[in-house]
Amino acid sequence: MGQLPEGRKALPDEWFVDRANKEINGMNADETTAVALVAEMKRQNLTLTQALEALKNYANDIQFQKDLDMVYGHEVFEDWDYWHEGDI
């Protein structure tokens, strides 16, 4: 990655995104995406394991929503919450 700027012990997260944006010529799209993912992991203070788990959960949620749409279409159920007797 090169030398750290003088007086710096670590690089801020924005540095990674800025570097990815400036070095488009030297990086392919996958490398640029990887840099953006690492920067966001650092920004959110996530480990690799946590980030991978979050991606899996998000992908599962998207599939679940698609499956619901396939089964129920885009119907609006006006009586969906009438299972409870009395006021809540």
C-alpha positions in Angstrom: 0.0 0.0 0.0 2.9 2.3 0.2 4.2 4.6 2.9 1.9 6.2 5.5 1.8 10.0 5.5 4.3 11.5 7.8 3.1 11.5 11.5 0.3 8.9 10.8 0.2 5.5 12.6 -2.9 4.4 10.7 -4.9 5.5 7.8 -8.5 6.8 8.1 -11.2 4.8 6.4 -11.8 7.6 3.8 -8.2 7.1 2.6 -9.2 3.6 1.3 -12.2 4.9 -0.6 -10.2 7.9 -1.9 -7.4 5.7 -3.0 -9.8 3.3 -4.8 -11.4 6.3 -6.6 -8.1 7.7 -7.7 -6.5 4.5 -8.8 -9.2 3.3 -11.1 -6.6 2.9 -13.9 -4.5 0.5 -11.9 -7.4 -1.4 -10.4 -10.1 -3.5 -11.9 -13.8 -3.3 -10.8 -13.4 -6.2 -8.4 -10.4 -4.6 -6.7 -12.2 -1.3 -6.4 -15.3 -3.1 -4.9 -13.1 -5.0 -2.5 -11.5 -1.8 -1.3 -14.9 -0.2 -0.8 -16.1 -3.3 1.2 -13.0 -3.2 3.5 -13.5 0.5 4.0 -17.1 0.0 5.0 -16.2 -2.9 7.3 -13.7 -0.6 9.1 -16.3 2.2 9.2 -18.8 -0.1 10.8 -16.2 -1.7 13.0 -17.0 -5.2 11.7 -14.7 -8.2 11.5 -14.6 -10.2 8.2 -16.7 -13.0 9.8 -19.3 -10.5 11.0 -19.4 -8.8 7.5 -19.8 -12.2 5.8 -22.6 -13.2 8.2 -24.4 -9.9 7.6 -24.2 -10.4 3.8 -25.6 -13.9 4.1 -28.5 -12.6 6.3 -29.2 -9.8 3.9 -29.2 -12.2 0.9 -31.5 -14.6 2.8 -33.9 -11.7 3.6 -34.0 -10.7 0.0 -34.9 -14.3 -1.1 -37.5 -14.5 1.7 -39.2 -11.3 0.4 -39.1 -12.6 -3.2 -40.7 -15.9 -2.0 -43.4 -14.1 -0.1 -44.2 -12.0 -3.2 -44.4 -15.2 -5.3 -46.8 -16.8 -2.9 -48.9 -13.9 -2.0 -48.3 -11.5 -4.9 -48.8 -7.9 -4.0 -52.1 -8.5 -2.2 -52.9 -6.2 0.7 -54.4 -8.0 3.7 -56.6 -5.6 5.6 -57.5 -8.1 8.2 -54.1 -9.5 9.0 -54.0 -8.2 12.5 -57.5 -9.3 13.6 -56.1 -12.4 15.4 -56.0 -10.5 18.7 -59.3 -10.1 20.6 -59.8 -6.7 22.2 -57.8 -3.6 22.1 -54.0 -3.7 22.3 
